Amino acid sequence: MAEENGLVQIYYGDGKGKTTAAFGLAFRCAGWGRRVVIAQFLKSSPCGELTAAERFPTLTVLRSKGIHKFTFQMNDEEKAVVAENCRTLLRQAAELARAEDARLLVLDEVIDALRGFLPQEELCAFLDERPAGLEVVLTGHSLPEALERRADYITHMVKEKHPYDRGVTARREIEF
């Protein structure tokens, strides 16, 4: 088996599949019996991935708490609560990954949390100081330069066509 060196992967863009790809990798890793931690930022709605994740005893999912709105619908007080929740979630995920000797940590939508809810410096400090064998996956819509420099894999998901543009909303079992 190859030496276990943890790399940084980024799945970003406006295309579908970032979370799906991240969960697929998490299920693969957990399928080999390895510890996996997933932290979902800015997400709190039910989704099929959580039900599937429960089938893996070595996989833990942490999720945002509190406010169940899109960020553009929040007032300043709600945004402050979400910001504190994001900082807490990053700390909890990092601590759990270290304590459990996780092989993989997925920080789903963490890049979007950098837009006003989580200081980029905190995320970069974690990436710079993470355990050597910990693989980290970051997802979101943009690619900040500071993260690009730290990444080993970068996958850009590009939307060419999407049913949402025709007014079709997210469908249970397919999009969530």
C-alpha positions as CSV (number, residue, x, y, z in Angstrom):
1,M,0.0,0.0,0.0
2,A,1.2,3.5,-0.8
3,E,2.4,5.7,2.0
4,E,-0.5,7.5,3.6
5,N,0.0,11.2,3.0
6,G,-3.0,13.4,3.3
7,L,-3.7,15.7,0.4
8,V,-6.1,18.6,-0.1
9,Q,-8.9,18.2,-2.7
10,I,-11.2,21.0,-3.8
11,Y,-14.5,20.5,-5.7
12,Y,-15.9,23.8,-6.7
13,G,-18.0,25.6,-9.3
14,D,-21.7,26.2,-10.2
15,G,-22.2,22.6,-11.5
16,K,-24.0,19.8,-9.8
17,G,-22.0,17.1,-8.1
18,K,-19.7,18.7,-5.5
19,T,-21.3,17.2,-2.4
20,T,-22.1,14.0,-4.3
21,A,-18.4,13.5,-5.2
22,A,-17.3,14.3,-1.7
23,F,-19.8,11.8,-0.2
24,G,-18.7,9.2,-2.7
25,L,-15.1,9.5,-1.6
26,A,-16.2,9.4,2.0
27,F,-18.2,6.2,1.4
28,R,-15.2,4.6,-0.4
29,C,-12.9,5.4,2.5
30,A,-15.4,4.2,5.1
31,G,-16.0,1.1,3.0
32,W,-12.3,0.2,3.7
33,G,-13.0,0.6,7.4
34,R,-11.3,3.9,7.8
35,R,-12.5,6.8,10.0
36,V,-14.2,9.6,8.1
37,V,-15.6,12.9,9.4
38,I,-17.9,15.1,7.3
39,A,-18.8,18.6,8.3
40,Q,-21.6,20.3,6.4
41,F,-21.5,24.1,6.5
42,L,-24.6,26.2,5.7
43,K,-26.7,23.0,5.3
44,S,-29.3,21.7,7.7
45,S,-32.1,20.2,5.6
46,P,-32.7,16.4,5.5
47,C,-30.9,14.6,2.6
48,G,-30.4,11.0,1.5
49,E,-26.6,11.1,2.0
50,L,-27.2,11.3,5.8
51,T,-29.3,8.1,5.7
52,A,-26.7,6.3,3.7
53,A,-23.9,7.6,6.0
54,E,-25.6,6.0,9.0
55,R,-24.8,2.6,7.4
56,F,-21.1,3.2,8.0
57,P,-20.0,2.8,11.6
58,T,-16.7,4.6,11.0
59,L,-18.3,7.7,9.4
60,T,-19.5,10.7,11.4
61,V,-21.5,13.6,10.0
62,L,-21.5,17.0,11.7
63,R,-24.0,19.6,10.5
64,S,-24.7,23.3,10.8
65,K,-27.1,24.1,13.6
66,G,-29.8,26.7,14.0
67,I,-31.1,28.8,11.2
68,H,-32.7,27.1,8.2
69,K,-32.6,29.9,5.5
70,F,-30.6,30.9,2.5
71,T,-27.9,33.4,3.6
72,F,-29.5,36.1,1.4
73,Q,-32.7,35.8,3.5
74,M,-31.0,36.3,6.8
75,N,-30.8,39.5,8.9
76,D,-27.6,40.6,10.6
77,E,-28.4,38.9,13.9
78,E,-29.1,35.6,12.1
79,K,-25.9,36.0,10.1
80,A,-23.9,36.5,13.4
81,V,-25.4,33.2,14.8
82,V,-24.5,31.4,11.6
83,A,-20.9,32.8,11.7
84,E,-20.4,31.5,15.2
85,N,-21.9,28.1,14.2
86,C,-19.5,27.9,11.3
87,R,-16.4,28.6,13.5
88,T,-17.6,26.1,16.0
89,L,-18.2,23.5,13.3
90,L,-14.7,23.8,11.9
91,R,-13.2,23.5,15.4
92,Q,-15.4,20.4,16.2
93,A,-14.6,18.7,12.9
94,A,-10.8,19.4,13.2
95,E,-10.8,18.1,16.8
96,L,-12.8,15.0,16.0
97,A,-10.7,14.2,13.0
98,R,-7.6,14.4,15.2
99,A,-9.1,12.5,18.1
100,E,-10.4,9.7,16.0
101,D,-7.3,9.5,13.8
102,A,-9.5,10.0,10.8
103,R,-8.2,9.3,7.3
104,L,-10.6,11.7,5.6
105,L,-12.2,15.0,6.5
106,V,-14.8,16.5,4.2
107,L,-15.7,20.2,4.7
108,D,-18.8,20.5,2.6
109,E,-19.7,24.0,1.5
110,V,-16.9,25.4,3.7
111,I,-15.7,27.6,0.8
112,D,-19.1,29.3,0.7
113,A,-18.9,29.8,4.4
114,L,-15.8,32.0,3.8
115,R,-18.1,34.6,2.4
116,G,-18.8,36.4,5.7
117,F,-19.2,33.5,8.1
118,L,-15.8,31.9,8.6
119,P,-12.5,33.7,8.5
120,Q,-10.3,32.3,5.7
121,E,-7.3,32.5,8.0
122,E,-8.9,29.9,10.3
123,L,-9.4,27.4,7.5
124,C,-6.0,28.0,6.1
125,A,-4.4,27.6,9.6
126,F,-6.2,24.3,10.0
127,L,-5.0,23.1,6.5
128,D,-1.4,24.1,7.3
129,E,-1.4,22.3,10.7
130,R,-3.5,19.2,9.9
131,P,-2.2,15.7,10.7
132,A,0.1,14.4,7.9
133,G,-2.1,11.5,7.0
134,L,-5.4,13.4,6.9
135,E,-7.0,13.8,3.5
136,V,-9.2,16.9,3.3
137,V,-11.9,17.7,0.8
138,L,-13.3,21.2,0.5
139,T,-16.4,22.1,-1.5
140,G,-18.1,25.3,-2.6
141,H,-18.8,27.6,-5.5
142,S,-15.6,29.6,-5.8
143,L,-11.9,29.0,-5.6
144,P,-10.1,31.5,-3.3
145,E,-6.4,32.0,-4.2
146,A,-5.2,31.0,-0.7
147,L,-7.0,27.6,-1.0
148,E,-5.8,27.1,-4.6
149,R,-2.2,27.4,-3.4
150,R,-2.8,24.7,-0.7
151,A,-4.7,22.2,-2.9
152,D,-3.3,19.1,-4.5
153,Y,-6.4,18.3,-6.5
154,I,-8.8,20.9,-8.0
155,T,-11.9,19.8,-9.8
156,H,-14.1,22.5,-11.4
157,M,-17.7,21.5,-11.7
158,V,-19.2,23.5,-14.6
159,K,-22.9,23.9,-15.2
160,E,-23.7,23.6,-18.8
161,K,-27.4,22.9,-18.4
162,H,-29.6,22.5,-15.2
163,P,-33.3,22.0,-14.7
164,Y,-33.4,24.7,-12.1
165,D,-33.0,27.2,-14.9
166,R,-36.4,26.0,-16.2
167,G,-38.0,26.3,-12.7
168,V,-37.6,22.6,-11.7
169,T,-36.8,22.6,-8.0
170,A,-34.5,20.1,-6.2
171,R,-35.9,16.6,-6.2
172,R,-35.8,14.2,-3.3
173,E,-33.7,11.1,-4.0
174,I,-31.9,12.9,-6.9
175,E,-30.6,16.3,-5.7
176,F,-31.0,15.6,-1.9
